[in-house]
């Protein structure tokens, strides 16, 4: 089993450069078995979120593998995320503690603000009224101060953000006493986030790539390109006797970007994990860099683009 290299965050915490995404559509039992399979394959870094509505099953899988002696809690790196309806500073610790309890954990290794925009607090995760999604008035900088509190209490070993643009990170840096350790964003060969990555690196912030394979939804496939069908990517894959998916994942690793592919198929999990027995030289990385089109597959619900903190100005 390959040893996964780690990236050191700005507070000294180390995160495995390859992780496993747990967002899913389907039965909760499928999620549980997929996480157990992933641990058997060798994954030790699991990316979770309140809004995925499957944290209980992820936690059960982790608990079972620990009880079987396959892994210890210290072997694992678990990321959680604060959902948009909990941006009120007083809500942050309460929902984090509830998520930890649901997952049978004592702490998260990393806890992120999932999106910079907040929604009205209540039972619905996406509250809607007659005029569309109902927003909250809380500024993410206020939310960040609460993130610093949960960090100081040891409930999260590191804290960060997700889906934040450069200007939003700059605003956090202006008020923070604890700097974000991570910015998790959509990142793949068609959206390589070069400028954002360089900015984050200049501030000591690591980038994590979600949707690293850039696979569009069924609806998007009607009018958007599929990264894994790209001619250049497949030519490089053929040269190394690897799949296009493995090249897309290795591309991020060569750039020092933490990468969290997702598959609930054990064979594909193993394929995605098989990226540590080869390297991409700089000329191949440059070829993949050249595929960038600033093409986003993850843009959230269109109506949210009117929110003052919507991060993707290029979509407006």
Buried (B, 14 or more C-beta within 10 A) or exposed (E): EEEBEBBEBBEEBBBBBBBBBBBBEEEBEBBBBBBBBBBBBBBBBBBBBBBBEBBBBBBBBBBBBBEEEEBEBEEBBBBBBBBBBBBBBEBBBEBBEEBBEBBBBEBBBBBBBBBBBBBBBEEEEBBEEEEEBBBBEBBBBBBBBBBBBBBEEEBBBBBBBBBBBBEBBEBBBEEBEBBBBBBBBBBBBBBBBEEBBEBBBEBEBBBBBBBBBBBBEEEEEEEBBBBBEBEBBBEBBEEBEBBBBBBBBBBBBBBEBBBBBBBBEBEBBBBBBBBBEEEBEEEBBEBBBEBBEEBBBEBBEEEBBEBEBBBBEEEE
